[in-house]
Amino acid sequence: MCGKTAAKTAMKNHVLKDHNGGDENCFLIKAEGAYNKDYWLFFTVAQTATLTTVDKFLREIWCECCGHMSAFRQGGSKFGKSKKMSTLTVGDTLLYEYDFGSTTEIIVTVVSEIARPKQREKILLLARNEPILEVCDSCQAPAAYIDAWEGGFVCESCTEDVDEDALMEITNSPRMGECGYTGEEDRWIFDPSKTFP
């Protein structure tokens, strides 16, 4: 949001210190991959919003590929998407599942109450991890693709050794390499050349 670069915990502290003010009551939410916590997001969501709003956001930034079903769970039980954020409290954790075939699991945590200036959008992305620099399994050069069938990373030079249909572009998402996910709905792509005031 402001151009600051920091690790996950330091970013949370920065957001609470420097981006906390306004007349709209929100929650600060942390979302992270259930199995790879190097993928993370911090965003605010209005307490009047429902979990349907969070579902839509997570689909756009991290998950949507083929219109699969999704669900939130708390303590193993399904937690309805129609529930308002105000039914949650600080410290609550939900498991978000997208696609019940090749499932992507995301941990959603209510970090804190936070205030922001009133806005039309129910969700405001504040921070996300920088793209993870993967290397080719064969030659250790920077990877350009994931082998969706075998699960390894492949650089441009080594693509001739992999079936073309198995190659998928690397994305900044815990769903990378699953089903038909290509990240085309992610309009929050990290741009290190972008300048901030």
C-alpha positions in Angstrom: 0.0 0.0 0.0 2.8 2.4 0.9 5.8 0.7 -0.7 7.3 -0.6 2.5 9.0 -4.0 2.3 9.0 -6.2 5.4 8.7 -9.8 6.6 5.3 -11.0 7.6 5.3 -10.2 11.3 7.0 -6.8 10.8 4.5 -6.0 8.1 1.6 -6.8 10.5 3.1 -4.4 13.1 3.7 -1.7 10.4 0.1 -1.9 9.2 -1.4 -1.7 12.8 0.9 1.3 13.6 0.9 3.3 10.4 -2.3 2.3 8.5 -4.9 2.3 11.4 -7.2 5.3 11.3 -10.6 6.3 10.0 -14.3 6.0 10.7 -15.0 2.5 9.3 -14.6 -0.4 11.7 -12.8 -3.3 10.1 -10.9 -6.4 10.9 -7.3 -6.9 9.9 -7.1 -10.3 8.3 -4.1 -12.5 7.6 -4.5 -15.2 4.9 -1.7 -17.7 4.4 -1.2 -21.0 2.6 -2.0 -23.9 5.0 1.0 -25.8 3.8 3.3 -23.0 2.5 3.1 -20.0 4.8 5.5 -18.1 2.5 2.3 -17.1 0.6 0.6 -14.5 2.8 -1.8 -11.5 2.6 -2.9 -8.8 5.0 -6.2 -7.1 4.2 -8.9 -5.2 5.9 -12.5 -6.2 5.6 -15.5 -4.2 6.9 -17.2 -5.8 9.9 -20.5 -5.4 8.1 -19.3 -7.6 5.2 -20.1 -11.3 4.9 -17.7 -14.2 4.4 -19.0 -14.3 0.8 -16.9 -11.1 0.2 -13.8 -12.8 1.6 -14.5 -15.9 -0.6 -14.7 -13.7 -3.7 -11.5 -11.9 -2.8 -9.6 -15.1 -2.2 -10.9 -16.6 -5.4 -9.7 -13.5 -7.4 -6.2 -13.1 -5.9 -5.3 -16.7 -5.2 -7.7 -19.5 -6.3 -10.2 -19.1 -9.2 -9.6 -21.4 -12.1 -12.7 -23.3 -13.0 -15.6 -22.1 -10.8 -15.0 -24.8 -8.2 -17.0 -24.9 -4.9 -15.4 -23.5 -1.7 -16.1 -23.5 2.0 -15.0 -22.0 5.3 -14.6 -24.3 8.3 -14.0 -23.6 12.0 -12.9 -26.4 14.2 -13.9 -28.9 11.5 -17.4 -27.6 11.1 -18.6 -25.7 8.1 -18.9 -21.9 8.7 -21.5 -20.3 6.5 -20.4 -17.7 3.9 -23.5 -15.7 4.7 -22.3 -14.9 8.2 -21.2 -11.4 8.9 -17.6 -10.6 9.8 -18.9 -9.1 13.0 -19.7 -12.6 14.2 -16.0 -13.3 14.4 -13.6 -12.1 17.1 -9.9 -11.2 17.2 -7.9 -14.5 17.3 -10.5 -16.5 15.4 -9.1 -18.8 12.7 -11.0 -20.3 9.7 -9.9 -22.8 7.2 -10.8 -21.8 3.6 -11.0 -24.6 1.1 -11.2 -24.1 -2.6 -12.0 -27.0 -5.0 -12.8 -30.3 -3.3 -10.9 -32.3 -5.9 -7.4 -30.7 -6.0 -8.1 -28.7 -2.9 -6.2 -25.5 -2.0 -6.3 -24.8 1.8 -5.8 -21.3 3.2 -5.7 -20.3 6.8 -7.7 -17.1 7.5 -6.9 -15.4 10.8 -8.6 -12.3 12.4 -5.5 -10.5 13.6 -7.0 -7.3 15.1 -9.7 -4.7 14.9 -8.6 -1.8 12.7 -10.1 1.4 11.4 -9.8 2.8 7.9 -11.3 5.7 5.9 -14.7 4.9 4.5 -14.5 3.3 1.1 -16.8 1.6 -1.4 -14.9 -1.7 -1.5 -15.5 -4.1 1.4 -11.9 -5.4 1.2 -8.7 -3.4 0.9 -5.4 -5.3 0.3 -2.7 -3.8 2.4 0.3 -6.2 1.8 1.3 -9.5 0.2 4.4 -11.6 0.0 6.8 -10.8 -2.8 6.9 -13.5 -5.5 8.9 -16.5 -4.4 12.0 -17.0 -6.6 11.9 -20.7 -7.6 14.8 -22.5 -9.3 14.8 -25.2 -12.0 15.1 -28.7 -10.5 17.5 -29.8 -13.3 20.0 -26.9 -13.6 19.2 -24.4 -10.7 18.6 -21.5 -13.1 15.6 -19.2 -12.3 12.4 -21.2 -13.0 9.7 -20.0 -15.4 7.3 -22.9 -15.1 6.0 -25.6 -12.7 5.6 -29.1 -14.0 2.0 -29.6 -13.0 2.2 -33.4 -13.6 5.5 -34.1 -11.8 5.5 -31.2 -9.4 9.0 -29.8 -10.2 10.2 -26.4 -11.4 11.5 -25.8 -14.9 13.5 -23.0 -16.5 13.1 -21.9 -20.2 16.1 -24.0 -21.3 14.9 -27.3 -19.7 11.3 -27.2 -21.1 12.2 -29.6 -23.9 12.5 -32.3 -21.3 8.9 -31.8 -20.1 5.5 -32.5 -21.8 4.3 -29.1 -23.0 0.8 -29.8 -21.6 2.3 -30.1 -18.1 3.9 -26.7 -18.1 2.1 -24.0 -16.1 3.4 -20.5 -15.4 4.6 -19.7 -11.9 2.1 -17.7 -9.9 2.3 -15.9 -6.5 -0.3 -18.2 -5.0 -0.6 -21.4 -2.9 -2.8 -22.8 -5.8 0.1 -22.7 -8.2 0.2 -25.8 -10.4 -3.2 -27.0 -9.5 -6.0 -27.7 -11.9 -6.2 -24.9 -14.5 -5.0 -22.1 -12.2 -3.1 -19.4 -14.0 -3.7 -16.3 -11.8 -5.4 -14.4 -14.6 -7.9 -12.8 -12.1 -5.1 -11.5 -9.8 -5.1 -7.8 -10.5 -2.9 -7.2 -7.5 0.3 -8.4 -9.2 3.5 -7.2 -7.4 5.3 -4.6 -9.4 8.7 -3.7 -7.9 9.1 -0.7 -10.3 6.0 1.0 -9.0 6.8 4.1 -7.1 5.0 5.4 -4.0 4.6 8.8 -2.6 
